[in-house]
Each structure stands twice: as C-alpha cells, then as structure tokens.
C-alpha cells in the first residue's frame, strides 16, 4: 500500500504518536525510530521550515513533524489558510449560525488574535480549520465560488479534510482545543454507515472531555472565573450535541446524567458585550458583534436548549432501547435505539409529556417562536428568528419521539390503553403539522438554508407522518397531508445543496415510497417556458392568501384546530382544491430556494406535475430523485414495517385530534366547511392509491447526522 494512501485512511481515535505512520525520508540514513526491542524512541531527523508560511496568529507546526509529513499536509491543503476576504466571511457565518448553536469558544478573544496577527498570542491550526469548516455551510455561495469551489458540498469536504488531516497527524496536544475542534467536526457527514461518522467523532470528543474532567463542576477547581465559564459552555455544548445526535441518528446517548455534576448555565456564563475594537473594524457589519440584546437573547436560547436536552434524555430512556433491534449477520451498523418491546407505563409517558409541557410553558418570552409579522428582517433579526424556529422544531420532534411508540408500537401484540393511544396519536399528528408550519415559514423568509444539520433531523419524522396520512380514508386529511408532504420535500431539496444527509434522506424516502407501494398516478407534462414573476407590492403576512369563500373549500382538519403546542394560531391557507400549499411550485425563488412570490392559481395539477421552475422540483420529480446512494435492504426494513396493524392503528378515521385528556379544546369540531362532489375531487387529486403502509420510523437511523 502506498504511503500516501495509508495516511489518507488513517484516523486514530486517540492522540497517540506512532513512528510507523511515516517512512524514512530519502537520502537519510535509515536508522529506525524505534528499536526492534521496543526500546527508547529516537528523535526524528531535522526538518526544514515549511514552504507554506503560516500567519503569525497560527501556532507553528510541532517539531516532531518530519519534512515529508509537512510536504504531505501542504500538498493536501491542510496548511493553507483562506484569503482574508473569504476568512472574514466564514467568520461572520460562524458567529451567526454556529456559535449561537454551540458557544464553545471565547469568541472575542479568538477573533481578536486573528485580527491583531502579531504573534503575541496564537491559535491552534486545527481549531482554526475546524471553525472555517463550520462556516462553509452558511456563507454565501458566491464567496466559495470565488475561491474556486464548484459547490458548497465540495468546499465543505475540502475544509473538513484539512481539519481531519491535522487531527490524524496529531498536530494538537491541548485537549480543550481538541474537544472544541472535534465537536465542530461532528457536523460532517458523507455516507450512510460510515465508520467515522458523526457518532464516531462525538465519542472521540467526549472521551477527551472526560479525561480532563470537563463534566465536573469547575467551581471546585482553582481555575479563574473566565475559564470556568468557558468550560461550562464547552460541556453543555458537548451534552446538547450528544442528545441531538441520539435523537437524530437513533444511537444511544453516551453521557450519563448521574455521572455529571456540572451546574446548569446562567446568563452570567456568557460574554455579553460589544466585541473589541479590532474585531469591529473588520466584522462590524455583523450585528451580533455589537448588538448586546441579540447576544443575550441567543444566550437565553442556548440555555433553554440545554434544559430541553435534559428532557430528551428522559424521553429516550423511557421509550427506547438498543435491545430490541436486530444484530449479527452483517458488518453494517446495527446498534440503534428502537421502541421498547413492552408497553411503557402510561404514567411514565404522561410524566415525560408533563415535563415537556412544563419546559414549553416556562420558556422566557425572548426564546418563544412566533411567526414573523414582517416580510423584511435585518440579518440579526433573521438569526434570532431562525434559532427560535429551530428550538421550537426540536421540541416538537422530541414530543413526537415520546408519543410515536404508542401510535406505532414495535410489537403488534403490545397492548396500549386506548385513552393513551388516542392522546399520543393526536400529539404525533399535531407535532408533524406544527413542524411543517414552522419550516415552511422559515422557507418563505429564505432562512431554511441556514438551518444546521438538525434541520434534517426535525423534518423527517414530520414527512413520514404526512406520508402515512396520505393513506387516510378521510379525503380532507388526505389532501392536506399531500400538500404538507410536498412542502417538506421542497425544504429537504433545498438542504441538499449543503448536507449529504439531506441527499440520503431524500433518496431514502423515494426508495421507501416505492417499496411501500405508495402510488401517485402522474402523467408527465412537457416543460413550459418559465413565466415572469413579480414580487408583491405589499408584504405577505400569511404564507398563502386564503381564497374567496366557496362551498368547494374546506378547512384543514388539523390546522383549523387550536394547538396545545405553543404556536400562535394562524389563518388556514387552502387553494381551490383544498390542498394546503404555502409555497406553490410556480412561485419566484431566491438564489437560496426561498419563495418570495406567491402564485394564487396553483392547483393540485401544479403540485403533482410542476416542472416550470427547476429550483422547485415537482412531486413527480421527487419520485425519481434517487441519489446514487447505497440504500440497503437492511436500511429499508428498518424504516418500513409492512404489518398492516401498525398502519391501521395510526390511520383510524375517528382519531382525528380527538384525544380524551388534556386536549379538550380540540373537541368534536373536526371538519370546518363542506367538500362537495367527493368523487370529482378525488379525480382531481389524481386518485392517490396506497397499499397498507406502516412505517417503523423509530427503527431507522435516518441516514444522517443531526
């Protein structure tokens, strides 16, 4: 095996130097670095300075690096620093969309060292490259293209490889810098069942964190107050990442609550102040560098996320286990969380539900998501709105994870009390609807492309519930679910520009639809010329203006009901065929895929057959969007359960949102309006035919990272 190839494949989970990683440089006496008797390791031969000079704000390479190691790292780009213009744009993206999600840096110090560039203080090259990698997901694509990258995915892979190579070569010895870097690297995902996936990197980072006592209360140590605050933020960044990875990948959590005594974060643990003058001179157009109110609101959101992740721990512990999933007979990943084989006690489910509702009702007002009343937001307001929406969707996803096992039991012989099952069915469906509403509003505001990988985590459970409801015998629920399914698939399609996980999620859903036998009878249409689109003169506050009153219109049987999930009730939007479509295919799209112009004339035909806007694929196109992914039989079986009892349990027509307890406001008012001539409307809906479809959505690792 060639030496270069061996290095490429190398990725140790520990920080051990091995002399066998390198060959002896040519024209140097081949003295072994370690004797055959495993004696003392000898010093490596001297090396010359690297041809690629690092800036003064970066720590020099370790003396242990051989000349050929440096040559290899140079050749692979690991020692290449972006131009100042690209670097600054990546830093802005990091400040707005990464640090707010994981505040694991002393950000002002980090930025000030870069701007001063005077060698008085220096940064870890590994940490710097990890920050650059994290920023590539959100920076404007034009900056990446100007640097020579064909796509965002290409840029993300290139920047990740820089960080990974430095880790593989044991560049960094400081364990805090290592933990910070590896946590950022957990946002990389390339292939399903990759041996070194998100979960792998999370384990590496957590192991290092434990070795230095990052999980312990720093108040008992002798470190200064500033460092104590940093350690607390790094630990809770680690904790929340562990919980969200478990929720998204269906892998066991690694952190045991009983083994930690780190106190919860308070607002005093954050540096709430304008950034230093040197930073403001370069990055001052980024509002978060100087707007103290925005900084405080985002800190409050992270604190609330840590509390929500404590609830996630209890939900996963109560409802899921690794014991129920099949294992053996394959080299693929088989360890994942699945619903417990025995029914969870109703009191335990209700206790978790009460805990979640208590978290929701106790949210500080600045962290509560509300649909935007303005079409035009400043960049800082966009960041706040995005993170409020993401926090709301994580809550809804947790709520769905709690109640799904009652609706779709892992064992068809499991007995679940009718009252609890009815209640859980209502919760699951409402969670799916509310997730779609939040995601669609963010999409309309051009914000979904700024979602982290958790955006895929929260969308997939909602998509599958909508897919199940497309099978419903109730025409109103069925047609509304078709519209929501399409909305979610549009958003997933937008996320494919950034994340490979969205690629595989879309491909997986397409393959799952085919295997499950969901048929949408669609006659392909010829592409029409792209129509001219004009932005509306007045801001549109509802996603789609409601149509004129008509006996042919009906109100969405789910959205028309008051939700106990904390959202402000919004007008229900339907087109003339009753399908809820907040962003019709024939609408103007921004460069990021968000829709700024609403087409009032969209019909079911448009939804199913639209091909006039290449940026918004039609549902027909989604059916043939199979990405070149290796979707295995094991993957499909994990998602789709052909036990017809499972599907029947979920799709009972009298369950509509009629839970027997704590949801009295949902009442009996199921259908608001009339829907005449059902046979005709069924034809207009293309006679969506399904076979018995049951989806074991808790047996699937979602093929992505959160």
N, C-alpha and C positions, 0 to 999 in steps of 0.2 A: 504494500500500500504506500502511495506517495506520501511524503512527509506533510505536504500542504493539505492533502485530503484528510489525513489523520487529525491535523489541528482543526480543520473545519468541523469535524464531527465531535470534537472534544467539548464536553461541558460538565465539569465536575460540580457536585452539589456541596462540596466543602472547599475551604480555602487552603488546599494543600499543594505545595510546590512539588512537582515531580521532575527529576532530571531526565526522565525518559521521554518528555514531551518534545525535546529538541534534539536535532542531530548536531554532531560536532562541526563547526564551521570549516570550510575548505582551507587548505594551506595552514592549518593549525595542527600541532602535534595532537594526535588522537589519544589524549590522556583521559581515561574515563572519569566522569564526575563523581562516581561512587564506586568504590572498590567492590570486587566480587564477593568480598567477605562482609559486605554491608557495614563498612566502617564509616569514618567521618566523610561528610560531603565536602568536596573541594571547591574552591572559588572558581567561578566561570572565567573564561578568558576575557581580557579587557575589550571594550567596545568603543566605537567612535560615536560622536554625537549624531542624533537622528537628522536626516536631511530635511525632514519636515519640522521646522521650528515651531514649538507650541507658544501661544501667547503668554505673557507674564502672569496672567491671572490663573493659569493652569499649573498644577503641581508637575514637576519634571517626572520623567519615567523612572521607575525603580532601577537601581544599579544592577539588580540581578538579571535584568533583561539582556539577552545576547543580541549581537548585531543582527543575526538572521531573524530573531524574533521581531525586532524593530522593523526590519525590512518587510516582513510579512504583514505586520499591523499597518504599516504605511501603504502597502500595496492593496490592502483590503479597505482602506479609508478610515480605519479606527482612530487615526491620529489627525484626521482632517477636521478642522473647525469651520463651521459655516461662515460665509461672509457676514460682515457686521449688519447689513440690512436684513438678511434672512434670519440671522441670530436674534435680532431685536424683535422681529415679527413672531418668531417662535416663542420668545419670552413673553410677549403680550398674550399670546394664546394660552400659554401655561398659566399665567396669572389669572386669567378669566375663567378657564374651563377645566383646569387640572388642580391647581392649588385650592380652589374653593371646594373641590371634591375630596381632596386628601391634603390637608395642610401640614405636610411633613417637613417643610423647610423653614428656616429663619429667612424668609423671603427677601426682606430688605437687605440683610447682610449679604445674601447670595448675589443679589443684583448689584449692590454697591461694589463688591470685589471685582465684578466683571467690568463695570464702568470705569473704575479707577485704573485698573490694569497696570499697577505699579510694583508688583511682586512683593508688596508688604504683607499681603495675605493671598492665599491661593486656594483654588477649588480642586476637588477630585475630578479628574478627567472622566472617570466612569460616571459619576453623578451628573456632570455637565452633559454628557452624551445621552444619558437617560432622560434628562429634562428636555433636551432637544427632540428626542424621540416622542415623548409625551405630547409636545406641542404640535407635531406634524398632523395629528388627527383633526385639528381645528383651525389651523392657519389658512388664510385664503389661498386657494389652489394656484393663483397666479404667481405667488412667491415661490412655490415649489417648481412650477414650470420654468420660471426664470432661472432657477438653479440647475435646470437640465433634467428634471424628473418628468416622466411621461404621465404619471398618475399619482394620486395620493397614496395608494397602496404600495407603489414602487418606492416612494420616499419613506414611508413608514418602515418597510422592510430594511432599507439601506441604513436608516438611523438605528433601528433595533440591532442590526448585526454589529454596528460599531460598539454598542454597549455590551452586547453578549461576548464579543471577542475579548474586550478588556476584562470582563469577568472571568472568562475561560483562562486567560493568561495570568490570573491572579495579580492584576495591576493594583487593586486596592486592598489595603490591610486594615483600615479603620472600619470597625464593624457598624458604626452608626451610618457612615456613608454607604456601606454595603446594603444595609437594610433599606435605606431611603431609595437607593438605585433599584434594588430588586422589586420593591413594591411598585415602582413605576413600570418595571419590565413585565409585571403581571398583566399589563394591558395588551400584551402581544398575544395573538392567536393566529395560527396559519392553517392547520389541518386538524380534522377530527381525529381523535385518538393519538395525537402527537405525544410522544413520550415526555417531551419537555414543554408542556402546555402551561396554561395559567395556574393550574393547581400545583404543578411541579414547582414553579417559581415561588408560589405562595408558601410552600413547605420549606424551601430554602431560606426565604426571608424570615419566616417565623422561627426556624431553628436558630438562626443567628441572633434574633431578638431575644430568645430565651437564654442564650449563653451569656448575654451581658445584663440580664435581669431587667429587660425593658418592660416586663409585665408587673413589676413591683412598684409600690408607692415610692416615688423619689424623695418624698418629704423626710424619709428616714435616712437619706444619704447626705453626704457633705457637698453635693454639687450646688452651684449657685442657682438663684431663682429663675434666671433666664433659661438655663439648661434644663431645669426641672420642667418648665413649660414646654420646651421642645420635646422632651422625652414623652410627656403625656400626649402630645399631639401625634407623635410618631406611633405610639402604642395604639391609640384609638383609630388611627388610620389603618394600622395592621388588623385590628379587631373587625372594623367595618368591612374591610376587604375580604377577610376570611368568611364572614357571614354572607356577604353578597355573592361570593363565588359559590358557596354551598347552595344558596337559593337558586342561582342561575345554572350551575353545572350539575346539580343533584349529587354533589360529593359531600362526604361527611365534613363537619366543621373540625378544625384542628385545635382550636383554643377551648379549653375547659374553663368555664366561668369560675369554678371553685378554686382554680389554681392561680387566679389573678387577684391582686388587691389594689390595683390602680384605681384611684378615685375618678369619678366622672369629671368631664371637662366643665369648666365655667368660662364665662366671657373673659375673665382675667387671664386665662391661659393663652389668649390670642394677642398679637401685637396690633392693636387698633390705633393707627396713627398714619399721617401722611408719610410717604416714603422719603428717603433722603434726597437732598438737592441733586446729587449726581444722577440718581435714577430718574427723577422727574424731568431733568433736562433731556433725557433720551426717550423715556417711555411715558412722559406726562400726558400724552393724548389718550392713554388707557385710564379710564375713570377710576378704576379700583385702586390705583396708586395714590390717589389723593382724596377720594370721597370716603370719609370716615363712616358715614351712615351705611353706605353699601358694604364696607368691610364688616361692620358689626352685624348687619342682617345676615350676611353669608356665614359668619361665625356661628350665629344662632342656628342656622340651618344645619350646619355640621353637628352641632351639639344634639339637635333633635334627631339627626340620623343615627348617632351613636345609641340613643335611647331606643329608637326603632329596631336597631340591630340586636339589642338585648331581647326584644320581643320575638325577633326572628329565631333566636336561639331556642326559646321556649316552644315555638310552633314546630320547628324541625324535630325537637326532642319528643314532643307529644305525638306527632303524626307519622314520623318517618324512621326508617331503619335500613341498614345495609344488609340485614339478614334475609330479606325477602327476595332479593334479586338473584337471578341465576349466575352461576360461576363455573369455571372449569371448561375444558374442551376448546378453548380459544386463547389466543395471545392478545386479543383486544381488551380494552378496559371493560371490566365487568362490575367494578365496585361503584355503586351509586346508591343514593337514597331513594327508596320506594315506600309507598304507604305500607304501614304495618298490616300484617295478615289478619290480626284480630282487631275488632272494632274498638276504637278509642272510646273511653268512657265519656258520656255526654257532658258530664260536669267538667272534664278536662278541656274539651273543646270550647265550652262556654267560658271557662276561665281565661283561656287564651284570647277568645273573642272580646271579652271584657277588658283585658289588658290592652289590646289593640285599640279599642274604642276609647279607653282612658288616655292612651297616648295621643290619639287624634283630638280629643276634646281639650287636652292640656297643651296643645301647640301654642306657642306665642304667636300673636297675630301676624308678625312680620314674616313668619315662615309658612303661613297658610296659602295654599294655591287658590287663586280666583281667576276666572277667565279675564283676559285683558279687555278693558273698555276703550283702549286706544289702538289705532292701526299703526301708529308710528311711535316706537320706543327708542330711547337712547341706547347705546351699546351697554351701558351699565344696567339700565332697566331690563334689557333683554337677558343679561346674565342672571339677574335676580329672578326674573320670571321663569327662565329655563330651569333653574335649580329648585324653585318651588314646585314646578310641574313634575320634575324627576322625583322629588321626595314624595309627592302625592302618589305617583305611579308605583314606587317601591312599596309604599303602604298597601296599596290595592293588590299588588302582586302577593304580598305576604298574607293578606286576607284570603285571597283565592287559594293559596297553598294550604292554609289552615282548613278550609272547608271542602276542597276537592275530594279528599278521601271519603267523605260521607256521601258525595254525589256519585263518584266513580270508584267504588270500592275495589281494592286489589283482589279480593276473593269474592266470587259470585255467591258464595254461601254465607258471607258475612252478614249478620243481622244488625241493622241500624234502625233506631227508633224513628218512626215516621215523622214526628214533630221536628227532630233534629235534622233529618234529611231534607225536609221541606225548607227549613230555615237556611241550611247550607246551600241548597240549590239556588235560593234567592240571592244569597251573598255572592256566590260564584258568578252568576249571570250579571248582577249589578257591577261587580268589580270589573268584568270584561267590558261592559258598556262604558263605565267611567274611565277606564284606561284609554279606550278608543277616543273618547271625547277630549281628554287632556292631550293625547298625542296629536290628534287632528288639529286642535287649536294651535299647538306649537308648530305644527307643519305649516299652517296657514300664515303664521308670523315668520316663517323662514328660519325656525330655530331647531328643527329636529336634527339637522346635520351637525349641531353642536352637542348632541347627546353623547355621553360616554358609551362604552360597550354595554352598560346596564340598560341602554335603550332597547337592545335586542332581548335582554332578559325579561323586561316587563311586557313587551309586545306579544311574545309567542304564546303565553297562556291565554291571552285575550283572543288571538287569532283562532286558536283551536276551539275555544268555546263558541265563537261565532260560526265556525265550520260545523260544529255539532248542531247548532240551532238552524242552520240552513236545511237540515233534515226534518225540522219540526213540521207537524201536520197543520200547525196554525199558520195561515198564509201571511198574517201581519208580522209575526215574529220572524218568519222565514225570510220575507223580503227585506225587512230591516237588517237582519243579520247578514244578508248578502252584501248590502251596502257597507256595513261596518267591516266585513271581511276584506272587501276591496280597499277600503281606506287604510287598514293596517298593512296590507300587502304593498300599497304605494309607498308607505313610510319605510318599510323594510327595504324596498327597492332603492330608496334614497340612501339608506345606511350602507348599502353595498359599495358605494363609492369609497367608503372609509374602512369598513371592517370585513375581513374574510368571514367572520362569524355570521354576518348578515347574508353573505353568499350561500353558506351552507344551510342556514335556516330557511332561506327561500327555496333552495333546491330540495331540502328535506321535506318541506311542506308540499311541494309539487309532486315529489315521489310518493308521499303519504296519501295525497289526494287520489293519485292514480291507483295505488294498491288498495285503498279502502273502497274504491269503486264509486267515488263521487263523480257523477257525470253532469256536465253542463253542455247542453246541446247548442253549439255555436256554429254558425256558418261564417267562415272568414270573409271579411269585406276588403275591397281594394282600398289602398291608402288614398286619402283625399288630400288635396292641397291644403297646406297649413293656413288656417284663417287668421286674419289680422285681429289682434286683441288690444283692447284699450283699457287701461286701469280705470276703475270707477272714480268719479269726481269726488264722492264723499266716502269717508271711511266706512267699511262694513263691519258692524259690531257683532252680528251673528254670522256664523260660518257660511250659511246659505240662506238668503231671504226666504221666508215662508211663502208658499203660493197663495193665490187668492182662494177664499173659501170655496170648496167644491165638494159635492157629495162623493166624488171619487177619491178624495184624500182621506187618509186615516192617520191617526197619531201613533207614533212608535209605542208599542205596548210596554216597553221598558223605560224609554227616556221620558215618557209622559208622567211617570210616577215620581213622587218625591223620593230622593235618595237619602239614606241614612249615612252616606259615606262622606259627608262633609263638603260637597260641592254646592255652589250656588246654582239653583235650578235655572236652566236656560231654555229659551224658546225651542220647540222641537221643529226641526227643519226637514221637510219632505219635498220631493218633486211630485209631479203629477201622477206618478205611478206608485207612490208610496215608499220608494226606496230612499233611505236616508243617505244622501251623498253630499258631504260637506265640501269636497273638492272634486267637482266633476272632471272627467278626463279632458274635456275640451276647455281648459282654462289656461290662462297665461302662466308660465312657470318662470321662476327666477333661475339664476345660474345654479342655485343650490337645490332646486326642485320644489321650492315652496310656491304656492299658488296665490297670486295677488289679484286675479280677476276671476270673478265667479260667473259661470255660464248658467243662465236661468233656464235654459231649454234642454238640459241634459235629461235623457230618458234611460230606461233600462237597456235599450239597444246600445246607447253610448257607453254605459258601464261595461257591458259584455264585449263589445266589438270595437271600442275606440282604438283607432290606430293613427289618428291625425297628429298626435303630439308625441314625438319619440321620447320625451322626457317623462311621460306618464303612461307606462305600458297598460294595455287593457287586461281584463281578467283572462281573456282568451290567451293572450301572450304569456301571462303568468303560468298558465298550464303547460307551457313548453319552454320554461326558463331553466330547465335542468342544467345547473352549472356542472362543470367537469369535476364532480366530487365523487369520491368512492363511498357511496351510501350502501352499507352492507345490509344483509338480511337481519343481522342482529340489531342494527340501528332501527330498522323499520318495525320489527317485532316489539322493540322497546316502546315505541310510540303508539302503535295501533293494536288494539285488542279487539278481536272480532267476536267476542262474547256479546251476543245481542242483548243480554240482560243489562249490560252496562249502559248501552245506548238508550235502552228503554227507560232505565232509571232516570237518566238525565232529561230525556225529552218528553216526559209525561206532560200532556197538554194542560192539565189543571194546576200545574205547579207555578204558573206564570210569575209571580213575585208575590205569592200568597202565603208567606211564612207565618207560622202560628204564634210566634212570640217575638217581642222587641221590634217588630216591623208593622205595627198596626196601621201606620199611615199609608202603607201600600194597599191595604184594603181590597175591595172587590172591584174597583173601577178599572177593569183590565183593558177593555177596548174603548178608546175615546174616538168616536166617529164611525162612519159607515164605510163599507167596502163592497160595493155592488158588483154584480156580474163577475163572480169569482173565477168562473171558467175562462172568461176572456182575459182577465188579469193574469191568470196562470200562464196562458199562452204568451202574454207579453213578457212574463218573467222567464221565458224560454224553458218552461217545464223542467226546472232543476230536479233531476232524478238522483236519488241516492239509494244505496243499499243500506242494510243495517250497519251503522258506523259507530264504533266505540273507540274512544281514544284514551289510552292509558298515558296521560301526559306527565304523570309523575314517575314513569319508568324510563324517561328519556333524559339524557344529559344535555339536550338542546343543541349539541354540537357547537357550542360557543362558550365564550367567557363572558362574565358579567361586567 
